[in-house]
């Protein structure tokens, strides 16, 4: 019997309906967290053991260790290409991928695969974090950006940043404007909108949920701020770009 015919029989079997796969948006948000250098989110995912959870995960092999290894290879391939799209040097991205996939040869337990997975995703994430913050700003401004990055889901004020650095708010405001060319509030807004764009594209969160998650004062305030930065409403953005980058072999030059 040809494999195609075997699949047709399996597809007609009632038992196949019992397996429900995870929403692809959940996986893709994780991949995006790695590719954007979101260390805290990726670390949280690893601590929760999401990689080894069996519910909603496809069975690629009857052997549980080999099955996990297959999923490891898929995850590595997805992350490699997204990190490459986000600016990681091509040779570095694929050498990392080769390195970690080759390490699977010496692994014989699910626990070891999980440990290697966590090391792999954190390695990519930390490298992407350094890439996004490899600028020539002063220490004060780099610390500001780190703080904003780490607290992006909270309400952040210039006073919060000044307290973190032990300087006056007026001094920090002038320094930030001088070195970056934009105000602190404009930079914070831009970072929040970038996060919102990812949520609109790769999750099913409602507008109010996104507004709350990113500490906007209200849904209407979020919509107003999004329109000013992106040039369209969040709804229109989602309608045009929802999951369009699932084919990661294509560049998204059409995105505003």
N, C-alpha and C positions, 0 to 999 in steps of 0.2 A: 504494500500500500504506500502510495506517495505521501510525503509529509503534508501536502496541501489537503489531501483527502482525509488524513488523520485529524487535521485541524477542523475540518468541516463537521466531522462526527463529534469532536469534543465541544465545538461551539454549540451544537444542538443539545448537548447534555445539560439537564437542569442544574447539575451541581456547579457549573461554571458561574452561575449567577450569584452563588453564595459569596464569592470574593468581590469585595468592593475596594477599589484602589483609593488612595489618598487623593485629595484634590491637587491637581498639578500646581495650583497657585501656591500652596504651602511649600512645596519643594522648591519652586522657583524663587520665592521670597528668601529662602535660605541661601540659595545660590547667589542671589543678588547681595545678600548681607556679606557673604565672603568677598565677592568682587568689589564691594564698596568699602571694605576694610572695617566693617562693623564688628569689632572684637567682642564687645559685650554680648551682642545678640548671638553670635556664633558660639561663644563659650557657653551661653545659657542652653542652646540647643544640644550641645555635646553633653552637658551635665544632666540633661533630661533623658539622655539615651535614645533620642528619636531615631538614630540610624539603625539600631538593632530591634526596634519595635516591629513586630510581625503583622499587626493589624493594618490593613490597607496597603500592604507592600506585596508586589507581585512575586510569585514563586518562579524563579528562573532555573532552579536545580532542586532535586529532591534531597541532595546533601546540604544540610544547613550551613556548613562552613563555605562550601563552594557557592551557594546561593548568595551569601553575604559578600563574597569576593566579587561576584558579578556586579552586585549593586555598588560596591566600592569603585569598580572600574567606570561604571556609568557616572557616578557622582564626580569622580576625578575628571572625566572628559568634559562634563558640563561646566565645572568650575574653571578648568583650564581655559576653555574658550571664552567664557564670560570675563575672566580676568584679563585675557588678551584684548578683548574688546574695550575694556576699561583702562587700558594703557600699559599693562605689564609687557615687558619686552618678550617678543615671540619665542626666542630660544630659551629664555629662562622659564617661561610658562610650560613649554613642552618637556624641557629637561626635568623639571619638578615632577611632572606627570609620569614620565618614564621611571624616575627614581622610586616614587611611592608604589607604582604598580608592580615594579620588579620585586619590591619588598614582600609582596604577597606570596612569593614562591616559598619563603621560609616560615610561613605562618600555618598553623594547624588547628587553631581554636577560634570560636566566635569572639571571645574576649580579646584575643590578639588583633583580630581584624578591626574591632571597634576602637581599640587603642590606636592603631595605625591610622584609622579614619580621622580620629580626633586630632592627632598630630598633623595630618595632612591638611585638613581644613583650616586649622589654626595657623599653620605655616603660610598658606596662601593669604589668609586674612591679614596677618601681621605685615606681610610684604606689601599688600595693597594699601594698608593703612600708612605705611612709611612712604609709599609712592605718592599718595594724595597730600602728604604733609611735608614733602621734600622741597620746601621753598626757602627763600633767603630772608624771610622776615626775622625780626629780632626775637629773643627768647620770650618776651612778654606777649607778643602777638601770637607766636606759636602755641603758648600755653592757653591763650584765649581760644584759639581754634580747637585745641584739644578739649577744653572744657565744654564748648558749644557742641562739639561732636558727641561727647559723652552724655550730655544732658539735653539732647535735641528734642526729647519728648516732654520736656518740662518748660515752664515759663522762665525765660532767662532775661535778666536785666543787666545794664551796664554796671550797676552797683554790685551784683553778684560776682561779675568778672573782676571788678576792682578789689573786692574783698578777698577773692581767691589769690590775687597777686600782691595784695598789701600796698596798693597805690590808690591815688584819688581817681574818682570817676571821670573828672574833667581831663586829667592828664592822659588816662587810658583812651578816652574818646578821641583826643587830638592825635595820639600816637597811632591808633588803629586807622584813622582816616588818612594820615600821612603815608603809612606803609602799604595799605591795601587799596586806597583810592575810593573806599566806600565806608559808610558809617557802620557801627556795630549792629544797629537794629536792621539795617539793610542786609548785612551779611547773614544774620540769624534768620531773617525772613527767607532769604534765598536758600539756605540749607534746609529749612523746614519744607519749603515748596518742593525741593528736590526729593525729599523723603515722601512727600504727599504724591508726587508723580509716580514713584515706584509702587505705592499702595494702590493707586488708581489703576495701574497697568497690571499688577500681578497679584491682587487680592480682591476679595468681594466685600471689603469694608464699605459701609455706607458713608455718605458725606459727613454726617454728624459723628460717626465713629472716628473717621480720620481727623476731623477737627478736634475732637476730644483727645485723641492719642497724641496729637502734636501740640496740645495746650493752646489752641486758638481760643479766643474769648467766646466765640459762638460760631455756628455753622455759617451764618451770613458773613461774618468777618473773614472766615477761611475762604469762602467763595470770592469775596472782594479781593483779598490779597493774592489769591491764585490767579485771578483774571489780570491783575496789574502786572504780575511777573511773567506769566506764560502767554498772555494775549488771548485766552479763551477760558470758558468756565470749566470747572472740574468735570462736570457731566460731559461736556463736549470732548474734553481730553480723553476721558474713559471710553466714550463711544468710538473715537478714532484710533486709540492706541492700546486698548485692552488686549493683552497677551500677544501682540503682534510680533514680539521679539522671541517667541518660543522657538522659532527657527533661528538658532544662534549662529548659523553659518552665514547669515546675511547681516550686513551693516544697516543701521537705522538712520540713514542720512536724512530721512524725511521728518524726523522728530524735531519740533521747534526747540 
